């Protein structure tokens, strides 16, 4: 005797089987728009504790608030950010591994190292987070009080002014060369192993000048340890409102900074990029995040993915021209 199951039980069983089968397909959760369904890793290619790490942790906290999921900062330092970038370039394209890139990761390093294990085309730009403005400082007893006086002194003493850098090929080195080029003078670039020893020699009067991130320069300038002649940003900085820009002093080519932006591996679903784009822009444009960035010397900035790609490529070309013209090599 054959027993038939009631129709509603058969229908329910088939429906459940179908759901189980669909759930087995990778990426279904993403396709259904449920990202992020688990914690997201935000790779910061610097050691813990520095300004870059602070930016990453502040951003991770705000992303959790915006998207309702945990964002975990994962520090992968080394090779001037190349190790962290290469790691994210090869991560799964599912939106669960992101990179908080410094501008130099894509604008400077590719011009200094043709053996990098990543390239810009390995990533989907998401959006800017903030920029890092720089100040040009001189030791407290340096004879020039203004940029024009500095240029005149340097012209009269070619190669005798020792300008500190954070290392050969570093962003600070390139900004120092940008200043020398813009002022049409010759400076002797003295390469230190990082910002801390350069700052100590600035305080001690061992070195004549330096380009410093605003967050580093501010306390020492405020304490009278050395003086700021100009900032390299396009506009004056709220934290140093009395210090002019090179641009307003008649040197329009001496404009430069670096920045932090979010990137995902290329091939990450557009729905994920769109959600991230909206969240990052909302955060970067918020008054509270802007204030948090100002406290560490940065300036909150936002962009679309297309704008970030275009500006990155433009800066990559610009720094590439300077590096090639001056034959700058990586340390």
C-alpha positions in Angstrom: 0.0 0.0 0.0 1.5 3.4 -1.0 1.2 6.3 1.4 1.3 9.8 0.0 2.5 12.8 2.1 0.1 15.7 2.4 0.8 18.2 -0.3 1.8 21.0 2.1 4.5 18.8 3.6 5.9 18.0 0.2 5.9 21.7 -0.8 7.6 22.7 2.4 10.3 20.0 2.1 11.1 21.0 -1.5 11.3 24.7 -0.5 13.7 23.9 2.3 15.8 21.8 0.0 15.9 24.7 -2.4 17.1 27.1 0.3 19.8 24.8 1.4 21.0 24.4 -2.2 21.0 28.2 -2.7 22.9 28.8 0.5 25.7 26.5 -0.7 26.5 29.0 -3.5 29.4 31.3 -2.6 28.6 35.0 -2.5 24.8 34.5 -2.1 24.8 36.7 1.0 26.5 39.4 -1.0 24.1 39.0 -3.9 21.2 39.4 -1.5 22.8 42.6 -0.2 23.4 41.4 3.3 27.1 42.5 3.4 28.6 42.9 5.9 27.4 39.6 7.5 30.6 39.1 9.5 33.6 41.2 10.8 35.5 43.1 8.2 39.3 43.4 8.3 40.7 46.9 7.7 44.4 46.5 6.9 46.6 49.4 8.0 50.1 49.0 6.5 51.8 50.6 9.4 52.8 49.5 13.0 50.3 50.1 15.8 50.4 53.4 17.7 51.3 56.0 15.0 49.0 58.5 13.3 48.1 56.1 10.5 47.0 53.5 13.1 44.9 56.2 14.8 43.2 57.1 11.6 42.4 53.5 10.9 40.9 52.9 14.3 38.8 56.0 14.2 37.5 55.0 10.8 36.9 51.4 11.9 34.8 52.6 14.8 32.7 54.9 12.6 32.2 52.2 9.9 30.9 49.9 12.6 28.4 52.5 13.6 27.3 53.1 10.0 27.2 49.5 8.8 26.3 47.7 12.0 29.2 45.3 11.8 32.6 45.0 13.5 35.6 46.4 11.5 38.9 45.1 12.9 42.1 47.0 12.3 44.9 44.6 11.2 48.4 46.1 11.2 50.6 44.7 8.4 53.7 47.0 8.4 56.8 46.8 6.3 58.4 47.8 3.0 57.0 51.3 3.2 53.4 50.0 3.1 54.0 47.5 0.2 53.6 44.4 2.4 50.1 45.4 3.5 49.1 46.5 0.0 50.2 43.2 -1.5 48.3 41.2 1.1 45.0 43.0 0.4 45.6 42.8 -3.4 45.5 39.0 -3.1 42.7 38.8 -0.5 39.3 37.3 -1.4 37.2 39.7 -3.4 34.2 39.6 -1.0 34.4 42.9 0.8 35.8 41.4 4.0 39.4 42.6 3.6 40.0 46.3 2.9 43.1 48.5 2.7 43.6 51.9 4.4 46.2 53.1 1.9 48.5 56.0 2.3 48.9 58.1 -0.9 52.5 57.0 -1.2 51.4 53.4 -1.6 50.1 54.2 -5.1 51.7 57.6 -6.0 55.3 57.2 -5.0 56.3 53.6 -4.4 55.5 52.5 -8.0 57.9 55.1 -9.3 60.7 53.8 -7.0 60.2 50.1 -7.2 59.4 48.2 -10.3 59.2 44.9 -8.4 56.2 45.6 -6.2 53.8 42.7 -5.8 50.8 45.0 -6.4 49.6 47.8 -8.7 46.7 50.2 -8.7 44.7 48.1 -11.1 44.6 45.3 -8.4 42.3 47.5 -6.4 38.9 49.2 -6.5 39.2 52.7 -5.0 36.4 53.4 -2.5 37.1 57.0 -1.2 39.3 59.4 0.5 39.3 59.7 4.3 41.7 62.5 5.1 44.8 64.4 3.9 48.0 64.9 5.8 49.3 68.5 5.5 53.0 69.4 5.9 54.9 72.4 7.2 58.3 73.7 6.2 60.3 74.5 9.3 63.7 76.0 10.0 65.8 75.9 13.2 65.0 78.7 15.6 68.2 80.7 14.9 68.1 80.4 11.2 68.8 83.8 9.6 65.7 83.8 7.3 62.4 84.8 8.8 60.3 84.3 5.7 60.2 82.0 2.6 61.5 84.8 0.4 64.4 85.5 2.8 65.0 81.7 2.9 65.1 81.6 -1.0 67.5 84.5 -1.1 69.8 83.0 1.5 69.8 79.6 -0.2 70.5 81.3 -3.6 73.5 83.1 -2.0 74.7 79.9 -0.3 74.0 77.0 -2.8 74.1 73.6 -1.2 75.0 74.9 2.2 71.6 74.5 3.8 71.1 71.0 5.2 67.5 69.9 4.8 66.4 66.8 6.8 64.3 64.0 5.3 62.8 60.8 6.8 64.8 58.7 4.4 65.8 58.6 0.8 62.7 58.3 -1.5 60.3 59.1 1.4 57.4 61.5 1.0 59.3 64.1 3.1 62.3 63.7 0.8 60.2 64.4 -2.3 58.5 67.4 -0.6 61.9 68.8 0.3 63.0 68.4 -3.4 59.7 70.0 -4.5 60.5 73.1 -2.3 64.1 73.3 -3.7 62.7 73.0 -7.2 60.0 75.6 -6.6 62.3 78.1 -5.0 65.0 77.4 -7.7 67.7 76.8 -5.1 70.0 73.9 -4.2 69.5 72.3 -0.8 71.6 69.4 0.6 69.1 66.6 1.5 70.2 64.8 4.7 68.5 61.4 5.0 67.6 60.2 8.4 66.1 56.9 9.4 62.6 58.2 10.2 61.0 61.4 11.5 62.0 61.2 15.1 65.8 61.6 14.8 65.3 64.4 12.2 63.0 66.2 14.6 65.6 65.8 17.5 68.3 67.4 15.3 66.0 70.2 14.3 65.4 70.9 18.0 69.1 70.7 18.6 69.9 73.1 15.8 72.0 70.4 14.0 70.0 70.6 10.8 68.8 73.8 9.1 65.3 72.9 7.8 62.8 70.1 7.5 59.4 69.2 6.1 57.2 67.8 8.8 53.7 66.6 9.1 51.6 69.2 10.8 50.8 66.9 13.7 54.6 66.6 14.4 55.6 70.2 13.8 52.8 71.8 15.8 53.9 71.2 19.4 57.5 72.0 18.7 56.7 75.2 16.8 54.3 76.2 19.5 57.1 75.7 22.1 59.5 77.8 20.1 61.8 74.8 19.4 61.9 75.9 15.7 59.9 78.0 13.3 57.4 77.3 10.5 57.9 79.4 7.4 55.0 78.0 5.3 52.6 75.1 4.8 52.6 73.0 1.6 48.8 72.6 1.4 46.7 74.6 -1.0 45.0 76.5 1.8 46.1 77.7 5.2 45.7 75.2 8.0 43.3 75.8 10.9 46.0 74.5 13.4 48.5 77.0 12.0 46.4 79.8 10.8 49.1 82.4 10.9 51.5 80.4 8.7 51.1 81.2 4.9 51.0 78.7 2.1 53.8 78.6 -0.5 51.1 79.2 -3.1 50.0 82.6 -1.6 53.7 83.6 -1.3 54.1 83.3 -5.1 55.2 79.7 -5.5 52.2 77.9 -7.0 54.1 74.7 -7.8 55.0 74.1 -4.2 51.8 72.3 -3.1 51.9 68.7 -1.8 50.5 66.5 0.9 49.7 62.8 1.3 46.4 61.2 2.2 44.6 58.1 3.4 42.0 56.4 1.4 40.0 53.1 1.4 40.6 50.5 -1.3 39.2 47.0 -1.9 40.5 44.2 -4.0 39.5 44.5 -7.7 36.5 42.3 -8.4 34.8 43.1 -5.1 31.0 43.3 -5.9 29.8 46.7 -6.9 27.0 46.5 -4.3 29.7 46.3 -1.6 31.8 49.2 -3.1 28.6 51.3 -3.3 27.8 50.7 0.4 31.4 51.4 1.4 31.5 54.5 -0.7 28.4 55.9 0.9 29.5 55.1 4.4 33.0 56.5 4.0 31.8 59.7 2.4 29.2 60.2 5.2 31.9 59.7 7.8 34.5 61.9 6.1 32.0 64.7 5.7 30.7 64.6 9.3 31.7 67.4 11.7 32.7 64.9 14.5 35.1 63.0 12.2 36.5 66.3 10.9 37.2 67.4 14.5 38.8 64.1 15.3 41.1 64.5 12.3 42.0 68.1 13.2 43.1 66.9 16.7 45.8 64.7 15.1 46.8 67.3 12.5 45.0 65.9 9.5 42.2 67.3 7.4 39.1 65.1 6.7 38.5 64.7 3.0 36.0 62.8 0.9 35.7 61.7 -2.7 33.9 59.3 -5.0 35.7 56.1 -6.2 36.2 57.7 -9.7 37.7 60.9 -8.2 40.1 58.9 -6.0 41.3 56.9 -9.0 41.8 60.0 -11.1 43.7 62.0 -8.4 45.8 59.0 -7.6 46.9 58.5 -11.2 47.6 62.3 -11.6 49.8 62.3 -8.5 51.5 59.1 -9.6 52.5 60.9 -12.8 53.5 64.1 -11.1 55.8 62.4 -8.5 57.1 60.1 -11.2 58.3 63.1 -13.2 60.1 64.6 -10.2 61.7 61.3 -9.3 62.9 60.7 -12.9 64.1 64.3 -13.4 66.2 64.2 -10.1 67.1 60.5 -10.5 65.8 59.7 -7.0 66.3 56.1 -5.9 64.7 54.2 -3.1 66.8 53.7 0.0 
